[in-house]
Amino acid sequence: MVGRDDKGRFAKGHKGGPGRPKRSTEERYLAALSRRVKMSDWYKIIDTALARAKAGDATARQWLSDYLMGKPVQRNEVTGKDGDALTVRFVWDDRDIDSDADAAQRDAAADDHL
Protein backbone atom coordinates (compact mmCIF):
# COMPACT_ATOMS: atom_id res chain seq x y z
CA MET A 1 0.00 0.00 0.00
CA VAL A 2 1.29 3.39 -0.95
CA GLY A 3 2.11 5.66 1.98
CA ARG A 4 1.38 3.06 4.65
CA ASP A 5 3.61 1.24 7.11
CA ASP A 6 3.69 -2.51 7.73
CA LYS A 7 0.70 -2.22 10.12
CA GLY A 8 -1.47 -0.45 7.56
CA ARG A 9 -1.21 2.96 9.21
CA PHE A 10 -0.25 6.05 7.24
CA ALA A 11 3.51 6.43 7.30
CA LYS A 12 5.20 9.66 8.34
CA GLY A 13 4.91 12.24 5.60
CA HIS A 14 1.72 10.73 4.17
CA LYS A 15 -1.35 12.42 5.57
CA GLY A 16 -3.89 9.97 4.22
CA GLY A 17 -6.76 10.15 1.81
CA PRO A 18 -8.16 13.14 -0.04
CA GLY A 19 -10.52 14.04 2.80
CA ARG A 20 -13.64 16.12 2.50
CA PRO A 21 -13.89 18.24 -0.69
CA LYS A 22 -13.44 21.96 -0.27
CA ARG A 23 -16.63 24.03 -0.23
CA SER A 24 -15.77 25.59 -3.61
CA THR A 25 -15.55 22.08 -5.12
CA GLU A 26 -18.97 21.19 -3.71
CA GLU A 27 -20.41 24.39 -5.15
CA ARG A 28 -19.03 23.56 -8.61
CA TYR A 29 -20.56 20.06 -8.46
CA LEU A 30 -23.92 21.47 -7.34
CA ALA A 31 -23.85 24.05 -10.13
CA ALA A 32 -23.05 21.36 -12.72
CA LEU A 33 -25.85 19.17 -11.38
CA SER A 34 -28.30 22.07 -11.49
CA ARG A 35 -27.39 22.78 -15.13
CA ARG A 36 -27.89 19.12 -16.16
CA VAL A 37 -31.03 18.24 -14.20
CA LYS A 38 -33.83 20.45 -15.44
CA MET A 39 -36.97 21.00 -13.39
CA SER A 40 -38.97 18.92 -15.87
CA ASP A 41 -36.55 16.01 -15.24
CA TRP A 42 -36.86 16.47 -11.50
CA TYR A 43 -40.68 16.40 -11.74
CA LYS A 44 -40.45 13.12 -13.69
CA ILE A 45 -38.21 11.64 -10.98
CA ILE A 46 -40.65 12.72 -8.28
CA ASP A 47 -43.65 11.41 -10.23
CA THR A 48 -41.92 8.05 -10.71
CA ALA A 49 -41.04 7.80 -7.01
CA LEU A 50 -44.59 8.77 -6.05
CA ALA A 51 -46.12 6.15 -8.34
CA ARG A 52 -43.78 3.47 -7.00
CA ALA A 53 -44.50 4.48 -3.40
CA LYS A 54 -48.24 4.24 -4.02
CA ALA A 55 -47.68 0.78 -5.55
CA GLY A 56 -46.00 -0.37 -2.33
CA ASP A 57 -42.30 0.26 -3.00
CA ALA A 58 -40.82 0.81 0.47
CA THR A 59 -37.62 2.36 -0.89
CA ALA A 60 -39.59 4.97 -2.85
CA ARG A 61 -41.71 5.75 0.24
CA GLN A 62 -38.57 6.18 2.33
CA TRP A 63 -36.90 8.41 -0.28
CA LEU A 64 -39.98 10.64 -0.53
CA SER A 65 -40.45 10.89 3.23
CA ASP A 66 -36.76 11.75 3.73
CA TYR A 67 -37.15 14.62 1.28
CA LEU A 68 -40.54 15.79 2.52
CA MET A 69 -40.14 15.46 6.28
CA GLY A 70 -36.42 14.91 6.81
CA LYS A 71 -34.86 11.91 8.45
CA PRO A 72 -36.08 11.26 11.99
CA VAL A 73 -33.73 11.99 14.87
CA GLN A 74 -32.74 8.86 16.73
CA ARG A 75 -33.22 9.12 20.47
CA ASN A 76 -31.80 6.67 22.96
CA GLU A 77 -32.75 6.36 26.58
CA VAL A 78 -30.16 4.71 28.76
CA THR A 79 -31.32 3.25 32.03
CA GLY A 80 -29.92 0.89 34.57
CA LYS A 81 -31.26 -2.46 35.68
CA ASP A 82 -35.06 -2.70 35.63
CA GLY A 83 -35.39 0.81 34.22
CA ASP A 84 -33.85 2.48 37.27
CA ALA A 85 -31.51 5.43 36.97
CA LEU A 86 -28.15 4.57 35.47
CA THR A 87 -25.34 4.29 38.00
CA VAL A 88 -21.84 5.04 36.79
CA ARG A 89 -18.84 4.06 38.85
CA PHE A 90 -15.34 5.38 38.34
CA VAL A 91 -12.39 3.53 39.80
CA TRP A 92 -9.09 5.33 40.14
CA ASP A 93 -6.06 4.05 42.01
CA ASP A 94 -8.17 1.20 43.43
CA ARG A 95 -10.50 3.74 45.06
CA ASP A 96 -14.19 3.69 44.29
CA ILE A 97 -14.70 7.36 43.52
CA ASP A 98 -18.48 6.99 43.51
CA SER A 99 -18.44 5.84 47.13
CA ASP A 100 -16.37 8.94 48.05
CA ALA A 101 -18.94 11.13 46.29
CA ASP A 102 -21.79 9.29 48.01
CA ALA A 103 -20.13 9.83 51.39
CA ALA A 104 -19.62 13.53 50.64
CA GLN A 105 -23.24 13.84 49.57
CA ARG A 106 -24.44 12.14 52.77
CA ASP A 107 -22.22 14.44 54.86
CA ALA A 108 -23.59 17.51 53.07
CA ALA A 109 -27.16 16.33 53.62
CA ALA A 110 -26.45 15.74 57.31
CA ASP A 111 -24.98 19.27 57.62
CA ASP A 112 -28.19 20.69 56.10
CA HIS A 113 -30.27 19.06 58.81
CA LEU A 114 -28.23 20.51 61.69
N, CA, C and O atoms as a MOPAC input file, in Angstrom:
PM7 MOZYME 1SCF
protein

 N      0.84400 1    -1.18500 1     0.00000 1
 C      0.00000 1     0.00000 1     0.00000 1
 C      0.88600 1     1.24300 1     0.00000 1
 O      1.87000 1     1.33000 1     0.73500 1
 N      0.52000 1     2.17400 1    -0.82000 1
 C      1.29400 1     3.39000 1    -0.94500 1
 C      1.07900 1     4.26700 1     0.27500 1
 O     -0.05500 1     4.51300 1     0.68600 1
 N      2.18400 1     4.73800 1     0.85500 1
 C      2.10700 1     5.65700 1     1.97600 1
 C      1.70300 1     5.04400 1     3.29600 1
 O      1.33500 1     5.76500 1     4.22400 1
 N      1.76300 1     3.71400 1     3.40300 1
 C      1.37700 1     3.06200 1     4.65000 1
 C      2.53800 1     2.24100 1     5.19600 1
 O      3.39000 1     1.77600 1     4.43800 1
 N      2.56900 1     2.06800 1     6.50600 1
 C      3.61000 1     1.24400 1     7.10800 1
 C      3.18100 1    -0.21800 1     7.11900 1
 O      2.13600 1    -0.56000 1     6.56600 1
 N      3.98000 1    -1.08400 1     7.74400 1
 C      3.69500 1    -2.51400 1     7.73300 1
 C      2.44300 1    -2.88600 1     8.52800 1
 O      1.94100 1    -4.00200 1     8.39000 1
 N      1.92800 1    -1.97200 1     9.35800 1
 C      0.70300 1    -2.22400 1    10.11900 1
 C     -0.52300 1    -1.60400 1     9.46100 1
 O     -1.61700 1    -1.65100 1    10.02400 1
 N     -0.35400 1    -1.02500 1     8.27700 1
 C     -1.47400 1    -0.44900 1     7.55800 1
 C     -1.78100 1     0.99400 1     7.90900 1
 O     -2.70500 1     1.59100 1     7.35700 1
 N     -1.00200 1     1.55900 1     8.83400 1
 C     -1.21400 1     2.95800 1     9.20900 1
 C     -0.50200 1     3.86700 1     8.21800 1
 O      0.43400 1     3.43400 1     7.54600 1
 N     -0.93100 1     5.11700 1     8.11800 1
 C     -0.25200 1     6.04700 1     7.24100 1
 C      1.14400 1     6.31500 1     7.78300 1
 O      1.32400 1     6.61300 1     8.96400 1
 N      2.12200 1     6.20400 1     6.90300 1
 C      3.51300 1     6.42900 1     7.29700 1
 C      3.76000 1     7.91900 1     7.45200 1
 O      2.99900 1     8.74300 1     6.94500 1
 N      4.84200 1     8.26000 1     8.16400 1
 C      5.20000 1     9.66400 1     8.34100 1
 C      5.37000 1    10.31400 1     6.98200 1
 O      5.97600 1     9.74700 1     6.07300 1
 N      4.82300 1    11.52100 1     6.86200 1
 C      4.90900 1    12.23900 1     5.60300 1
 C      3.76000 1    11.96600 1     4.64700 1
 O      3.66600 1    12.60400 1     3.59900 1
 N      2.88800 1    11.03200 1     4.99100 1
 C      1.71500 1    10.72500 1     4.16600 1
 C      0.47900 1    10.96700 1     5.01600 1
 O      0.18000 1    10.19400 1     5.92700 1
 N     -0.23200 1    12.03300 1     4.71600 1
 C     -1.34700 1    12.42500 1     5.57500 1
 C     -2.62800 1    11.63800 1     5.36200 1
 O     -3.58700 1    11.83400 1     6.10900 1
 N     -2.68100 1    10.77600 1     4.39400 1
 C     -3.88500 1     9.96700 1     4.21800 1
 C     -4.62100 1    10.27600 1     2.94300 1
 O     -4.04800 1    10.73900 1     1.95700 1
 N     -5.91800 1    10.00500 1     2.99000 1
 C     -6.76500 1    10.14600 1     1.81400 1
 C     -7.04000 1    11.58300 1     1.45500 1
 O     -6.50000 1    12.50000 1     2.07400 1
 N     -7.88800 1    11.78700 1     0.44400 1
 C     -8.16000 1    13.13900 1    -0.03900 1
 C     -8.98100 1    13.96900 1     0.94000 1
 O     -8.95400 1    15.19800 1     0.88700 1
 N     -9.70900 1    13.30500 1     1.83400 1
 C    -10.51800 1    14.04000 1     2.80300 1
 C    -11.77100 1    14.62300 1     2.19200 1
 O    -12.15600 1    14.28200 1     1.07300 1
 N    -12.39300 1    15.49500 1     2.93400 1
 C    -13.64000 1    16.11900 1     2.49800 1
 C    -13.33400 1    17.16300 1     1.43400 1
 O    -12.36700 1    17.91300 1     1.57400 1
 N    -14.14900 1    17.23200 1     0.35100 1
 C    -13.89100 1    18.24200 1    -0.69200 1
 C    -14.05800 1    19.65600 1    -0.12600 1
 O    -14.84600 1    19.88800 1     0.79200 1
 N    -13.31200 1    20.57100 1    -0.68700 1
 C    -13.44300 1    21.96400 1    -0.26700 1
 C    -14.81500 1    22.48500 1    -0.68100 1
 O    -15.41300 1    21.98800 1    -1.63500 1
 N    -15.30800 1    23.47800 1     0.03200 1
 C    -16.63500 1    24.03000 1    -0.23400 1
 C    -16.75700 1    24.49700 1    -1.68300 1
 O    -17.80200 1    24.31400 1    -2.30700 1
 N    -15.69800 1    25.09700 1    -2.21800 1
 C    -15.76700 1    25.58700 1    -3.60500 1
 C    -15.96100 1    24.41800 1    -4.57800 1
 O    -16.65000 1    24.56600 1    -5.58800 1
 N    -15.36400 1    23.26200 1    -4.28400 1
 C    -15.54900 1    22.08000 1    -5.12400 1
 C    -16.99200 1    21.61400 1    -5.06800 1
 O    -17.58300 1    21.28600 1    -6.09700 1
 N    -17.56400 1    21.58200 1    -3.86600 1
 C    -18.96900 1    21.18900 1    -3.71300 1
 C    -19.88100 1    22.12800 1    -4.49000 1
 O    -20.84300 1    21.68600 1    -5.11800 1
 N    -19.58200 1    23.41600 1    -4.44700 1
 C    -20.41100 1    24.38900 1    -5.15200 1
 C    -20.34500 1    24.17500 1    -6.66300 1
 O    -21.34900 1    24.32900 1    -7.35800 1
 N    -19.16400 1    23.82100 1    -7.17300 1
 C    -19.03400 1    23.55600 1    -8.61400 1
 C    -19.83900 1    22.32000 1    -9.00800 1
 O    -20.50800 1    22.31300 1   -10.04200 1
 N    -19.77100 1    21.26500 1    -8.17500 1
 C    -20.55600 1    20.05900 1    -8.45700 1
 C    -22.05100 1    20.35600 1    -8.42200 1
 O    -22.79000 1    19.88700 1    -9.28800 1
 N    -22.50700 1    21.12500 1    -7.43800 1
 C    -23.91900 1    21.47000 1    -7.33900 1
 C    -24.36600 1    22.30700 1    -8.53700 1
 O    -25.46300 1    22.11300 1    -9.06100 1
 N    -23.51900 1    23.23000 1    -8.96200 1
 C    -23.85100 1    24.05400 1   -10.12800 1
 C    -23.94400 1    23.19000 1   -11.38300 1
 O    -24.84900 1    23.37100 1   -12.19700 1
 N    -23.01000 1    22.25100 1   -11.54200 1
 C    -23.04500 1    21.36400 1   -12.71600 1
 C    -24.30000 1    20.49200 1   -12.69100 1
 O    -24.93900 1    20.28600 1   -13.72300 1
 N    -24.64600 1    19.98600 1   -11.51500 1
 C    -25.85100 1    19.16700 1   -11.37600 1
 C    -27.09400 1    19.98300 1   -11.70500 1
 O    -27.99600 1    19.49300 1   -12.38400 1
 N    -27.14500 1    21.20400 1   -11.23600 1
 C    -28.29900 1    22.07300 1   -11.49200 1
 C    -28.44400 1    22.39000 1   -12.97900 1
 O    -29.56200 1    22.51900 1   -13.47700 1
 N    -27.32000 1    22.51600 1   -13.69200 1
 C    -27.39200 1    22.78000 1   -15.13100 1
 C    -27.88200 1    21.55400 1   -15.90000 1
 O    -28.57400 1    21.69700 1   -16.90800 1
 N    -27.53500 1    20.35400 1   -15.43900 1
 C    -27.88800 1    19.12000 1   -16.15600 1
 C    -29.29000 1    18.62700 1   -15.83300 1
 O    -29.98300 1    18.12300 1   -16.71700 1
 N    -29.71400 1    18.76100 1   -14.60200 1
 C    -31.02900 1    18.24500 1   -14.20500 1
 C    -32.01600 1    19.40700 1   -14.24500 1
 O    -32.03000 1    20.27100 1   -13.36700 1
 N    -32.82300 1    19.40000 1   -15.27100 1
 C    -33.82500 1    20.45400 1   -15.43600 1
 C    -35.01200 1    20.15800 1   -14.51600 1
 O    -35.19200 1    19.03000 1   -14.05800 1
 N    -35.80700 1    21.17900 1   -14.25800 1
 C    -36.97200 1    21.00100 1   -13.39200 1
 C    -37.92600 1    19.95000 1   -13.95500 1
 O    -38.52300 1    19.18200 1   -13.20100 1
 N    -38.06800 1    19.91600 1   -15.27500 1
 C    -38.96500 1    18.92200 1   -15.86900 1
 C    -38.45900 1    17.50400 1   -15.58900 1
 O    -39.25900 1    16.59200 1   -15.37800 1
 N    -37.12500 1    17.31100 1   -15.58500 1
 C    -36.54600 1    16.00500 1   -15.24000 1
 C    -36.81300 1    15.67200 1   -13.77800 1
 O    -37.15300 1    14.54100 1   -13.43100 1
 N    -36.65200 1    16.67700 1   -12.94000 1
 C    -36.86200 1    16.47200 1   -11.49600 1
 C    -38.32100 1    16.09600 1   -11.22200 1
 O    -38.59000 1    15.21900 1   -10.40100 1
 N    -39.25200 1    16.74600 1   -11.89700 1
 C    -40.67800 1    16.39800 1   -11.74200 1
 C    -40.93900 1    14.96000 1   -12.15900 1
 O    -41.71800 1    14.26100 1   -11.51100 1
 N    -40.29300 1    14.50100 1   -13.24400 1
 C    -40.45500 1    13.11700 1   -13.68800 1
 C    -39.92000 1    12.13800 1   -12.64100 1
 O    -40.51900 1    11.09100 1   -12.39500 1
 N    -38.78500 1    12.49000 1   -12.02800 1
 C    -38.20500 1    11.64000 1   -10.97700 1
 C    -39.15900 1    11.55500 1    -9.78300 1
 O    -39.38400 1    10.48000 1    -9.22600 1
 N    -39.70700 1    12.69400 1    -9.40800 1
 C    -40.64500 1    12.72000 1    -8.28000 1
 C    -41.91200 1    11.93400 1    -8.61200 1
 O    -42.40200 1    11.15900 1    -7.79100 1
 N    -42.43300 1    12.13800 1    -9.81000 1
 C    -43.64500 1    11.40900 1   -10.22700 1
 C    -43.42200 1     9.89800 1   -10.21800 1
 O    -44.29100 1     9.13700 1    -9.79300 1
 N    -42.24300 1     9.46900 1   -10.69400 1
 C    -41.91900 1     8.04500 1   -10.70700 1
 C    -41.84000 1     7.50400 1    -9.28400 1
 O    -42.38400 1     6.44000 1    -8.98900 1
 N    -41.16300 1     8.23400 1    -8.40900 1
 C    -41.04500 1     7.80400 1    -7.01200 1
 C    -42.41100 1     7.75600 1    -6.34000 1
 O    -42.69300 1     6.84000 1    -5.56900 1
 N    -43.25100 1     8.73100 1    -6.62700 1
 C    -44.59100 1     8.76600 1    -6.05300 1
 C    -45.42800 1     7.58100 1    -6.52100 1
 O    -46.11800 1     6.94900 1    -5.72100 1
 N    -45.36700 1     7.28400 1    -7.80000 1
 C    -46.12200 1     6.14600 1    -8.33900 1
 C    -45.62800 1     4.83400 1    -7.72400 1
 O    -46.42800 1     3.96700 1    -7.37400 1
 N    -44.32200 1     4.69600 1    -7.59600 1
 C    -43.77900 1     3.47400 1    -6.99800 1
 C    -44.15000 1     3.35800 1    -5.52500 1
 O    -44.45200 1     2.26900 1    -5.03600 1
 N    -44.12400 1     4.49200 1    -4.82000 1
 C    -44.49900 1     4.48400 1    -3.39800 1
 C    -45.95300 1     4.06600 1    -3.23100 1
 O    -46.28000 1     3.27400 1    -2.34700 1
 N    -46.82300 1     4.59900 1    -4.08000 1
 C    -48.24400 1     4.23600 1    -4.01900 1
 C    -48.46600 1     2.76300 1    -4.34000 1
 O    -49.41500 1     2.14900 1    -3.85400 1
 N    -47.56700 1     2.19300 1    -5.17700 1
 C    -47.68200 1     0.77600 1    -5.55100 1
 C    -47.07500 1    -0.14300 1    -4.49200 1
 O    -47.09800 1    -1.36500 1    -4.63900 1
 N    -46.53000 1     0.45000 1    -3.42000 1
 C    -46.00500 1    -0.37400 1    -2.33000 1
 C    -44.50000 1    -0.46900 1    -2.24500 1
 O    -43.99100 1    -1.25700 1    -1.44900 1
 N    -43.76400 1     0.29900 1    -3.03100 1
 C    -42.30400 1     0.26500 1    -2.99600 1
 C    -41.80600 1     1.00200 1    -1.74500 1
 O    -41.91100 1     2.22400 1    -1.64200 1
 N    -41.26800 1     0.23300 1    -0.81000 1
 C    -40.81800 1     0.81100 1     0.46800 1
 C    -39.65200 1     1.77800 1     0.28300 1
 O    -39.56100 1     2.78400 1     0.98600 1
 N    -38.76500 1     1.47800 1    -0.65400 1
 C    -37.61900 1     2.36300 1    -0.88900 1
 C    -38.08300 1     3.71600 1    -1.41200 1
 O    -37.56600 1     4.75300 1    -0.99700 1
 N    -39.05100 1     3.71200 1    -2.31800 1
 C    -39.59100 1     4.96500 1    -2.85000 1
 C    -40.28900 1     5.76200 1    -1.74900 1
 O    -40.14600 1     6.98200 1    -1.67700 1
 N    -41.04300 1     5.06900 1    -0.89100 1
 C    -41.70700 1     5.75000 1     0.24000 1
 C    -40.66800 1     6.39600 1     1.15000 1
 O    -40.82600 1     7.54000 1     1.57600 1
 N    -39.60800 1     5.65200 1     1.44200 1
 C    -38.56800 1     6.17700 1     2.33000 1
 C    -37.88500 1     7.39100 1     1.70900 1
 O    -37.65200 1     8.38900 1     2.39100 1
 N    -37.56200 1     7.30900 1     0.41400 1
 C    -36.90500 1     8.40900 1    -0.28100 1
 C    -37.78200 1     9.65900 1    -0.24100 1
 O    -37.30100 1    10.75100 1     0.06300 1
 N    -39.06100 1     9.49900 1    -0.54600 1
 C    -39.97800 1    10.63800 1    -0.52600 1
 C    -40.12000 1    11.22500 1     0.87400 1
 O    -40.09500 1    12.44300 1     1.04600 1
 N    -40.26800 1    10.36500 1     1.86600 1
 C    -40.44900 1    10.88700 1     3.22800 1
 C    -39.18500 1    11.58200 1     3.72400 1
 O    -39.27200 1    12.57000 1     4.45300 1
 N    -38.00900 1    11.07800 1     3.33600 1
 C    -36.76300 1    11.75300 1     3.72700 1
 C    -36.69700 1    13.15300 1     3.14200 1
 O    -36.24400 1    14.08600 1     3.80500 1
 N    -37.14800 1    13.30600 1     1.90000 1
 C    -37.14600 1    14.62400 1     1.27600 1
 C    -38.24200 1    15.52700 1     1.82200 1
 O    -38.02300 1    16.72500 1     2.00800 1
 N    -39.41200 1    14.97000 1     2.08000 1
 C    -40.54200 1    15.78800 1     2.52000 1
 C    -40.46200 1    16.18000 1     3.98800 1
 O    -40.71900 1    17.32900 1     4.35000 1
 N    -40.10500 1    15.21800 1     4.82900 1
 C    -40.13600 1    15.46200 1     6.27700 1
 C    -38.76700 1    15.46700 1     6.92500 1
 O    -38.63800 1    15.87200 1     8.08000 1
 N    -37.75200 1    15.03100 1     6.22000 1
 C    -36.42400 1    14.91300 1     6.80900 1
 C    -36.30500 1    13.59400 1     7.54700 1
 O    -37.30300 1    12.97900 1     7.92100 1
 N    -35.07300 1    13.17300 1     7.74800 1
 C    -34.86200 1    11.91300 1     8.45300 1
 C    -35.15000 1    12.10700 1     9.92900 1
 O    -34.81000 1    13.14600 1    10.49400 1
 N    -35.77300 1    11.12000 1    10.56100 1
 C    -36.07900 1    11.26300 1    11.99200 1
 C    -34.80200 1    11.24500 1    12.83400 1
 O    -33.81300 1    10.60100 1    12.48500 1
 N    -34.85400 1    11.96000 1    13.93500 1
 C    -33.73200 1    11.98800 1    14.86700 1
 C    -33.83000 1    10.76400 1    15.75400 1
 O    -34.88800 1    10.48100 1    16.31700 1
 N    -32.73500 1    10.04200 1    15.88000 1
 C    -32.74100 1     8.85700 1    16.73100 1
 C    -32.50900 1     9.28600 1    18.17400 1
 O    -31.57500 1    10.03000 1    18.47300 1
 N    -33.35600 1     8.81300 1    19.04400 1
 C    -33.21900 1     9.12100 1    20.46800 1
 C    -33.00700 1     7.81800 1    21.21800 1
 O    -33.67400 1     6.81700 1    20.95600 1
 N    -32.07800 1     7.84800 1    22.14500 1
 C    -31.79500 1     6.66900 1    22.95700 1
 C    -31.94700 1     7.02700 1    24.41900 1
 O    -31.44800 1     8.05500 1    24.87700 1
 N    -32.63100 1     6.18300 1    25.13700 1
 C    -32.75100 1     6.36400 1    26.57700 1
 C    -31.93700 1     5.26500 1    27.23000 1
 O    -32.13300 1     4.08000 1    26.96100 1
 N    -31.02400 1     5.67600 1    28.09000 1
 C    -30.16200 1     4.71200 1    28.75500 1
 C    -30.58200 1     4.64000 1    30.22400 1
 O    -30.58300 1     5.63800 1    30.94400 1
 N    -30.93300 1     3.43900 1    30.63500 1
 C    -31.32200 1     3.24600 1    32.02800 1
 C    -30.54300 1     2.07900 1    32.60100 1
 O    -29.93500 1     1.28800 1    31.87900 1
 N    -30.58000 1     1.99900 1    33.89400 1
 C    -29.92300 1     0.89300 1    34.57200 1
 C    -30.83700 1    -0.31200 1    34.64400 1
 O    -31.82600 1    -0.40600 1    33.91700 1
 N    -30.50000 1    -1.22100 1    35.51900 1
 C    -31.25700 1    -2.45700 1    35.68400 1
 C    -32.70900 1    -2.15300 1    36.03700 1
 O    -32.98500 1    -1.30500 1    36.88600 1
 N    -33.61600 1    -2.83700 1    35.39300 1
 C    -35.06100 1    -2.70100 1    35.62600 1
 C    -35.58100 1    -1.29000 1    35.40600 1
 O    -36.57600 1    -0.89500 1    36.01400 1
 N    -34.92100 1    -0.52800 1    34.54500 1
 C    -35.39300 1     0.81400 1    34.22400 1
 C    -35.03800 1     1.87200 1    35.24300 1
 O    -35.44800 1     3.02500 1    35.10500 1
 N    -34.28300 1     1.50500 1    36.26500 1
 C    -33.85400 1     2.48000 1    37.26900 1
 C    -32.83800 1     3.44500 1    36.65800 1
 O    -32.37500 1     3.25800 1    35.53300 1
 N    -32.50800 1     4.47400 1    37.42400 1
 C    -31.50600 1     5.42700 1    36.97100 1
 C    -30.17700 1     4.70700 1    36.75800 1
 O    -29.84900 1     3.75800 1    37.47000 1
 N    -29.43400 1     5.16700 1    35.78600 1
 C    -28.15400 1     4.56500 1    35.46800 1
 C    -27.12500 1     4.97100 1    36.51500 1
 O    -27.00800 1     6.15100 1    36.84600 1
 N    -26.39200 1     4.01500 1    37.03000 1
 C    -25.33600 1     4.28500 1    38.00000 1
 C    -23.99700 1     4.09600 1    37.30900 1
 O    -23.73800 1     3.05400 1    36.70600 1
 N    -23.15500 1     5.10900 1    37.40200 1
 C    -21.83700 1     5.04200 1    36.78900 1
 C    -20.80300 1     5.06200 1    37.90300 1
 O    -20.84000 1     5.91900 1    38.78600 1
 N    -19.90400 1     4.13200 1    37.85200 1
 C    -18.84500 1     4.06200 1    38.85500 1
 C    -17.50400 1     4.30700 1    38.18500 1
 O    -17.22200 1     3.76600 1    37.11600 1
 N    -16.68400 1     5.12300 1    38.82100 1
 C    -15.33800 1     5.38100 1    38.34000 1
 C    -14.36400 1     4.82300 1    39.36400 1
 O    -14.49400 1     5.07600 1    40.56200 1
 N    -13.40100 1     4.07300 1    38.89300 1
 C    -12.39400 1     3.52600 1    39.79900 1
 C    -11.05500 1     4.11100 1    39.40100 1
 O    -10.64800 1     4.04000 1    38.24100 1
 N    -10.37600 1     4.69100 1    40.38200 1
 C     -9.09500 1     5.32700 1    40.13600 1
 C     -8.16900 1     4.98800 1    41.27700 1
 O     -8.51100 1     5.21100 1    42.43900 1
 N     -7.02400 1     4.46200 1    40.97500 1
 C     -6.06400 1     4.04900 1    42.01200 1
 C     -6.71400 1     3.14200 1    43.04200 1
 O     -6.51000 1     3.31400 1    44.24400 1
 N     -7.50100 1     2.17300 1    42.57100 1
 C     -8.17200 1     1.19800 1    43.43200 1
 C     -9.12800 1     1.83000 1    44.43100 1
 O     -9.53000 1     1.18400 1    45.39900 1
 N     -9.49700 1     3.08900 1    44.20500 1
 C    -10.49900 1     3.74000 1    45.05600 1
 C    -11.78700 1     3.82500 1    44.28700 1
 O    -11.77400 1     4.14800 1    43.09900 1
 N    -12.87900 1     3.55100 1    44.91500 1
 C    -14.18800 1     3.68500 1    44.29300 1
 C    -14.61500 1     5.13200 1    44.47400 1
 O    -15.09400 1     5.52100 1    45.54000 1
 N    -14.43800 1     5.92300 1    43.42600 1
 C    -14.69900 1     7.36200 1    43.51700 1
 C    -16.16500 1     7.62900 1    43.80800 1
 O    -16.49200 1     8.58300 1    44.51500 1
 N    -17.05900 1     6.79100 1    43.26800 1
 C    -18.47900 1     6.99000 1    43.50600 1
 C    -18.80200 1     6.89600 1    44.98800 1
 O    -19.63800 1     7.64900 1    45.48700 1
 N    -18.14400 1     5.97100 1    45.70800 1
 C    -18.44000 1     5.83900 1    47.12900 1
 C    -17.94700 1     7.07000 1    47.88900 1
 O    -18.55900 1     7.46600 1    48.88100 1
 N    -16.83600 1     7.68900 1    47.43000 1
 C    -16.37100 1     8.93600 1    48.04800 1
 C    -17.38900 1    10.04800 1    47.82000 1
 O    -17.66800 1    10.83900 1    48.72200 1
 N    -17.94400 1    10.10400 1    46.60300 1
 C    -18.94300 1    11.13100 1    46.29100 1
 C    -20.21200 1    10.88900 1    47.09600 1
 O    -20.83200 1    11.82900 1    47.59300 1
 N    -20.59300 1     9.61700 1    47.22100 1
 C    -21.78500 1     9.29300 1    48.01000 1
 C    -21.59700 1     9.72200 1    49.45600 1
 O    -22.50600 1    10.28300 1    50.06800 1
 N    -20.41000 1     9.45700 1    50.00200 1
 C    -20.12900 1     9.83400 1    51.39100 1
 C    -20.17400 1    11.35000 1    51.55000 1
 O    -20.71600 1    11.86300 1    52.53000 1
 N    -19.59800 1    12.06900 1    50.57500 1
 C    -19.61800 1    13.52900 1    50.64000 1
 C    -21.04000 1    14.05200 1    50.54700 1
 O    -21.39700 1    15.01500 1    51.22500 1
 N    -21.84900 1    13.42100 1    49.71300 1
 C    -23.24300 1    13.84200 1    49.57100 1
 C    -24.01500 1    13.58200 1    50.86500 1
 O    -24.82100 1    14.41100 1    51.28600 1
 N    -23.77100 1    12.44000 1    51.48900 1
 C    -24.43900 1    12.13900 1    52.77000 1
 C    -24.01200 1    13.13200 1    53.84100 1
 O    -24.84000 1    13.59700 1    54.62500 1
 N    -22.71500 1    13.46000 1    53.87800 1
 C    -22.21900 1    14.43700 1    54.85800 1
 C    -22.85600 1    15.79900 1    54.64800 1
 O    -23.22200 1    16.47300 1    55.61100 1
 N    -22.99100 1    16.20900 1    53.37900 1
 C    -23.59000 1    17.50600 1    53.07400 1
 C    -25.06000 1    17.51900 1    53.47300 1
 O    -25.56400 1    18.52100 1    53.98000 1
 N    -25.74300 1    16.40700 1    53.24300 1
 C    -27.16200 1    16.32700 1    53.62300 1
 C    -27.31600 1    16.37300 1    55.14000 1
 O    -28.25100 1    16.98100 1    55.66100 1
 N    -26.39300 1    15.72700 1    55.83900 1
 C    -26.44800 1    15.73800 1    57.31300 1
 C    -26.18700 1    17.15400 1    57.83300 1
 O    -26.81000 1    17.57100 1    58.80900 1
 N    -25.27600 1    17.90000 1    57.19700 1
 C    -24.98500 1    19.27000 1    57.61700 1
 C    -26.22200 1    20.16500 1    57.41400 1
 O    -26.46100 1    21.07900 1    58.20200 1
 N    -27.00000 1    19.90000 1    56.36400 1
 C    -28.18900 1    20.69200 1    56.09800 1
 C    -29.25600 1    20.50400 1    57.16700 1
 O    -30.06800 1    21.39800 1    57.40600 1
 N    -29.25400 1    19.35900 1    57.79900 1
 C    -30.27400 1    19.06400 1    58.80900 1
 C    -29.88000 1    19.54900 1    60.19700 1
 O    -30.68300 1    19.46500 1    61.12600 1
 N    -28.67000 1    20.05100 1    60.35600 1
 C    -28.22600 1    20.51300 1    61.68700 1
 C    -28.75800 1    21.85700 1    62.03700 1
 O    -28.47200 1    22.37100 1    63.11800 1

